[in-house]
Amino acid sequence: MPADQINYEGDTVTLSVSASDSSSGTVRYSAIGLPVGLSINTGTGAISGTIAVGAAASSPYSVLVTASDGTYSISQTFAWYVLSPISIIDPGEQFFSEGDTVSSQIEVIYSGSGTLTYSAVDDLPDGLWINSATGFISGTISGSTAALGEIFSVIRVTDGTTTAFQTILWNLTGLLVGQAKDLHLDTVVLDSWTEWATGDKITRGNLNSQINNYVTNIRREKSAALAVLKLYVLQKGGDETTVGSYADVFGTVDPKIGLTKKNLEQFATLRGGKGAPALVKRAQALDALFLDYVKYAESLKTPVAATSVKGLVLGSTTTSKDMAESIQQGIIGDCSFLAALINYVRATSPDDVVKRFKLLAPDKNGRQNFQVKLYDERGAEKWIDVQEPTYAERIIYGHGSIDTIWVALFEAAYVKMRLQEDPKFLNNPRLLDGGYLEQPVEADNIKSAISRLTGSRRSDFRAIQGFKDKEWALVLPTTTKPAVVSACTPKTLPREALAEGIVPYHAYAVISYDMDKGIVILRNPHNRPSVKGGAEVRLTLAQFRAWFVTLASDKTLSLGGN
């Protein structure tokens, strides 16, 4: 069977597939998922043809080749990467505010010899335009566009024969209500310097101490700044010797020393637009994220959890559906766990969710202590000690309705348990769209999250390409048969998927499957308009099979499970 293949659009391909049969039977070959333009000879196993122009949009292809003599068969999957002569480098999510000046170059890798022409198929934000000859986007963000929040633009680059597309998400904000436009991450930290710093630096210990202080802090911008600094700059998982993903926009940050005023000056210069373009973009993205979390923190209410476990869980929500639909991903970005939690809550009564928490005596400062029930990798029950989350922790961890803290408690307990097992559990996050921290979503991650939450010893995962049509009704949940099922996307997605808001390398909760209509309903843990992807997603079964790679369930998936 063949190894992984790499070709360009327009390549003429001849690839031999062979299998031997000890019984001297006639072997027939078949293939699923070949790049457009290719086919397999059922008698010889030869894959041939010319790869169609546009085939790169769906790359990589997961090709399943099967050889059978009618009695026995063998299959093998391999990846077929199709490259376009024109490759647009993903510029990442763009964070700008009303009145900002934009200067952004669309970068292209081109192996041909023609003349490239650039255009925006879907509109750019008002006030911006793209130079058709150079691909340079410039202009000033208008207030009318900023009020829309998110805008998707599709950039088209062509040499007359081959065309490439790239989707750009513009995350736009108007001025914060009641706030001056000079509210920035660095200004809030400098304003808090005498309160937070030890001498001329802010250490990781300083951050942790201050985060624990703001249980009911009315200065929500401080909580947002503390949360962002902890996870993006000075803290990276459980490893105390490493710095976060955005440390470079503060200059040289030594985690053993801490953050200095010089670091903040460097950040202020970059987010003001002066410096290396890549660092300017990252600094402005981090500052925009900070402002986004300020707005979220301003919406929070003091939870009712201090006096009642039932109040902790229910708050202003009264049904499992409402609870599930209130779940939102926080800075820590563990979509695998929150996708599992969405479906666990949907399949469980509120009263049963309440039983997963114990309210203990408060500490000497009045901060409540809790125990949360999870399960270890063998399915054994574990009660994890956690404290009432502060406002900063309600930004860091996942959250539900604004007057409850049960989601944050669940995720804090899960992260604590996993870090005890592996101190580097959170050490390899990625940056989604240039700014949003996201944990890896390999197949075993979504399965592990399900088993730790449900305690199921039958939790399983399986490649979506391997399912037969008749199995979908057995493995996917329905409105009358809820189940804890998650699915994840690959690292790259075709343009059509991006246009639908599907997020690459991300875990979704699979809510239900309508077999009669062929519709799969999923829920995105991001679940808020300021982060790409929205909330509920409705796809045809064909789209789901094409755009998702792995399914995980609390039940065995072999032969459909039950």
N, C-alpha and C positions, 0 to 999 in steps of 0.2 A: 504494500500500500504506500501511497506517496507521502512525502514530507510536506510541510507548509510551502506554498507557492507565492511568488511575487511577480506581477506583470503590470505593464502600462495599458491604459485604454488603447485600442487599435492593434494590440499585439496579436499575431497569429500563433495559436497554441496547439501543440501536440504533446500529450502526456499519457504515458502508458500505465494502466492499472492491471495487475495480474494476480491470480490466485490459483492454487493447485487443488485438485480434488483426488484424494486417495482412492475413492470408489469408482474412478473413471467416468463419472457422470458429466453432463454438459453444464458448464458454468455460465450463468447469465449475470450481467452487471447492471447496476442502476446507480443513479446519483441524485441527491437532493441538495439544493442550495448552490448550484454552480453560478458563476458570474454570467450576466446576460451576454448571449452570443455563443456560449459553449454548450456542448452536449456530449453524451457518452454513448459509444457504440455498445449496444447490449450484448453483442457476441464476442467482441475482442477486448472490451474494456478500455479502448482508446478514447481519451477526452480530447476533443478538437474543436476548432472554430476560431472566430475573431472576436476578441472582447469588445463589446459595444462602447461607443462614446457615451459617457454618463454613468458607466458602471461603477466608477470610483465612489460615487455618492453613497453606495450601500456597502462599501468595503469596511472591515474585512468580512468575507463570506465564510460561513461555517458550512463546509461541504461534507455531507455524509455519503460515503461510497459503500455499496453492499454487493457482495458476490454470493450467489446462491446456486445450488444444484437442484433446487426443488424440494429437497429434504432438509438440508443443512444450509446455514448462511453465516456469513461473517461480515461485520461492518467496522468501518473506521472513519473517524472524523478528522479533518485537517483544515487549517485556515488558508484561505486564498485572498491575498492582499492585492487589490487593484489600485494603482496609482494614476492620478491625472497628470498630464503634462503641465497643468496649471494647478498649483497648490497654494491656497490662501492660508497664511498663518493666523490662527485664532487670536484675536486681540484681547479676548477675555471680556467679562462684563465691564461696562463703562459706568462709572459713578460720577455724576455731575449735579450741580444745583443751578437753580434759576440765576441767570446773569453770568454764568461761567463761560469763559472763552475756551474753545476746543481747537486743538491742533493735533491731528492724529493721522499717521501714515498707514494705509493698508499695505501690508508687506506680503509679497508673493514670491514663491519659488517657481521658476519657469524653465522648462527644459527645451522649449521650442525656439523658433527663430522669427516668429511673427511679431506684430505690433499689438500690445495689450490695450484694451479699452475697459474703463471702470464705470460702473453705474450702481445706483441703489434701486433694486427692484421694488422693495417696500420702503416707504418714506423714511427718511432720516428725521430726527427731531426738528421741530420748527426752529429756523435760524441757522441750520447747518446745510452745507452742500459738499459734494464730492467732485474733485477735478477729474474729468473723464480721461485725461491723458496720463496723470501721475498717480491717481488714487489717494490724493491728500484730502482729508476731511477737515473743514474749518468752519468757523462761525461762532455765534454766541447763542446759548440756550435761552429760549424765550420763556416767559412766565407761564404762558398758556400750555406749553408742552410739559413743563415741570410739574404742573398740576395733575398730569395723567399718571405719574408714578413710573410705569414701565412701558417701554416701546421696543418692539422687535424690528430691526432693519435687516434686510437681506442684501448683501453686497454681491454684485455680479461682475466677474472678470472674464473676458473672452479674447481669443486671438482670431476669431472669425470661423474657426473650425471646432475648437474645444472650448467649453464654458465651465467655469467653476463658481460655486456659490458659497457664501459664508454668512451665517446668522450672527448678528450682534445684538445683545441685550443692553439697552440703555436704562440704567437705574437712576431716575431723576427725582430730585426733591425740590420743593419750594422752600421758603424760609420757615423755620420752626416757629410755631405760634408762641408768642410771648418771649422769644429769645432773640438776642442780637445776632447778626450774621457772623460776628467774630467768635462764636462759640465753636471751639475746636478741641480735639483731644489734648493737644499740648497746652492750651490756655487753661483748661480745667485742672490738669495735673500741676501746672505752675501755681495756680490759685490755691491748691491744696498742699503745697510743698511743705510748709511748716508743720502741717498736721500729719502728713504721711512719711516724710523723709527722716532718715537718720543721718544727720550732718549734711553732706553734699550728695547723697544718693538715696534712691528708693530701691530696696532689696526685695527679693521674692518674699522674705519673711514679713517685710512691711506691708506688702500687698495682701498677704493672707490674713494678717492681723486686722487691717482695715476692712477687708471684705466681711470678716466676722462681726464687725462693729455695726454695719448698716442693716440691721434687721428691719427697722421701720424708718429708714432715712428718707426725709422729704426732698433732699437734694439728689434727685435721680441721676443727674448728669455725672455725679461722682461715682455712683454705683456702676454706670455704664463704662466709665473710664477705667475703673478697677477691673471689671470683667474683661475688657479688651486687652489691657496690659498683661493680665495674668495668662491668658491663653494665646495671645498673638505675639507677645514680646518676650517676657521673662519665663514663661512656663510652657513646657512642651511635654505633655503626658506626665509620667511619673518620674522622669529622669531629671534630677536636680542639676545636672551638669550641662544641660543643653538650653539653648534659647529658642524662642518661638519663630514662626515662619516669616514674620515681618521685622525681625530685628535689624535687617540691613537698612531700613529707612530711618533708623535712629543713629546711623554710623556704627562704630564698633561698640557692641554691648557685651560685657563680660558678666555672665550670670553670677559669678562669685563676688562681683563688686556691686552690680546693680545698675540702675538707670540714673544718669546724671543730667544736670541742666544743659550741658553741652549736647547730650543726646537729643533733648527736646528742641534745642535750637536747630539742630540738623533736620529734625522732622518738620519743624515749622517752615524752614527754607524750602524743603521739597514739596510739601503740600501746597505751598504758595506758588509753585510752578517753576522754581529755579533749581537746576541740577540735571543729572542724567535723566533722559526721558523715561526710561524703564522705572527708575526709582521714584520719579515724580508721580507716575501713574499708580504705583503701589502705595505711596504715601497718601495720595488723594483717595484711593479706594478704602484704605484703613480709616481715614477720617470720616468718610461717608458712612461706613459701617458703624462707627461710634455714634454718629448723629441718628442713625436708624435705631440703635438700641436706646438712645436717650428717649426717643419718642415712645418706644415700647415701655420703658421704665416709668414714664409719666402716666401710662394707662393703668399701671398696677394698683390694686387695692390691698389693704391689709387683710391677710387671709383669716377666715374664721376658724382655722385649724387649731388655734391656741386653746380652745375649750372643748373641742369635739372632733373625734376621728371621722364621724359621719359627715360633719360639716366640712372637714378637710377634703373629703372625696367629692361630695355633692356640690357644695358651694351654690352657685346659681343654676347648675345643671341638675336635671332630675331623671334622665334616661341614659341608658348605655350608649345610644346613638349620639346624643348631645355630648357626652363625655369624650367619645372617640373623635368626634369632629372638632373638639376644642384643642386637641393635641397639636403642638407646634415645636419644631426643632429649634434648639438654642445654639449658642456659639460652639459648644463642644462637638456638634455635628454628627452624633451617632444615629444615623438614619436607620440602621439595621434594627436597633433595639426599639426605636419609636414606631417603626412599621409593624413590628410584632405587637407592641403595646396597643396600637390602634385596633387591631383585630381581636386581641385578647379581651379588651373592654367590650367590644361589640358582641362577643360571644358569651359574656359573663354579666350577671346582674350587678347593679350598683352595690347591693348588700354584700355580695361575694367579694367585690373589690375592696370594700371597707375592711373585710376580715384579713386582708394582706398587710394591715398596719396596726401597730400597737403604739399608743400614746403613753410615754413614760413621764417621770417627774422632770420638771424643767431644771436647767442649770442655775447657778447662783445669780446669774444676770437675767433670769426669766425666759431664756431662750429654750423652746421646747425640744425634747429629745424623743426620737421615734425609733421603732424597729420595723423593718420592711421585709416581708417574706419573699425570697427568691429560691433558686435551686442550683446546686452545683452540677458539674458535668456528668455526674452519675445519677442525677435525679433526686438527690437527697435534699430535704428541706433545710434552708439556711435563713436565719433571721439576722439581718444586717443593721447595725446601729448607725443612724444618721441624725443630724440636727435639723431643726427648722431652717429652711434656706433663707439667706439674706436676700435683699433686692439684687445684689450683684450675682448671687448664685441662681436666682430666678431668671437671669439673663443667660448665664452660662449653660444651665441645664435646660432640658425640654420643659415646656409649660403648657398648662391647660387654660381654663377660663381665668380671668384676671383676679378673681377672689379665692382661688384655690392654689395649693402647692403640691398636690398628690403626684403630678407628673414629674416635677423636679425631685421629689423624694424617691420615686421609683428609679429614675435615671442615676441619681447620686448613689443609691445603693448598688445598682448594677455596675457602675464605673468603679466604686470602691472595691467590690468583690473581685472584679477582673484585674484591677491593679495589684491586689494582694496576691493573685496568682501569677501575674506577669507585670512587673513594674514598667515595662515598655509598651503596655497595651495601647496607649494613646500616642505613641511616638512617631507614627507615620501618617499623619493627616495629609490631605491634599487641599489645594486651593481651588475651589469651584468658581469659574468665571472670574478668576483673578483676585477674589476676595473672601469667599465664604469657606470656612474651615469644614472639612468633611472627612469622616473616618473611612477607611477602606471598606469595600462591600464585596469581598470575595465570597464565594458560595458558602464556605464554612462559617463565615461571620453571621449571615442571616439565619442559618440553622442554629448556631450556638445561642443567638439572642432569643430565638423561639423556645429552645429547651430550658434556658436559664429562667425564663419568665413563666413557662407553663409547667415545667417539671416533667414533660413528656419524654419517655425513653424511646419513643418511636419516631421522634422528629427526624426529618430526612431532607435531602436536597437532590435535585436532578436537573440536568440540562434540558431546557425547554425544547430544543430541537429533537430530543429523543421521544417526545410524547406522540402517541397516535391520536387521530381525530376522536375516536370513541372514548379515549381516556379523560378528555377535558371535563366532561360532566361529572366524573368521579373524583377528580383531584381538586377542582376549583370550588370555592364556597358559593352558595346561592343565598337568596333572601330568606329562604326557609331552612337553610343548612349552613349556619355560620361556622367558620373555622379560622385557625391562625395560620394564614398563608401569606408569604412575602415573595416578591420577585425583584430581581435587580437587572439593571441595564449594563451594557458593555461600556468600555472607556470611550469609544467613539460611536456616534450615531449618524444616520443619514440626515440630509437636510429636511426631509419631510417630517422626521421625528422631532427635530429641533423646532420646527415651525409649529408643532402641536404643543410645545412647551415641555417635552420629555427631557429629563435631566440625565446626562451621561454618568455612568459609574455611581448609581444611586439606588437605594432600596425603596420600594413602594409596598404598601399594604394592598393585597388583592381582596377587594371587598366582596364582589359577587360576579357570577357569570350567568348571563341570560342566554341559554342554549338556543331558544327559539329565534332570537334576534341576532345571535352571534356576537354579543357585546360583552366585553370585560370591563368592569368598573374598578378603578384603583384609587388609592388615596396617597397623596404626596405628603410626607412628614413636614416639609417646609411650611405648607399651609398658611402662607401669608403673602400679600401682594408685593411686598418689598423684596422678596427673594424669588428667583426664577422658578417657574413650574406651577405656581398656584396651589390648588388643593385637589379637588376631585378630577379624575381623568377618565374619559370614556373612549375605549378603543375597540375596533373590530378584532375578532380573534386572530385574523391574519396579521394585523398591525402588532398585536401583542406578541405573537410568535416571532415576528421579524425584528422587533425592537428590544426585546428582553431576552436574557441569556440563561438565567437560572431561576428555578422555583424551589422554595423551601416551605415545609409544612410541619405541623405538630403530629402528623400521621405519616406512616410509611408510604412512599410514593411508588414502590415497585408494583407493577401491573395495576396502577391506579389507586391502590390503597383503599381503605374504607373506614 
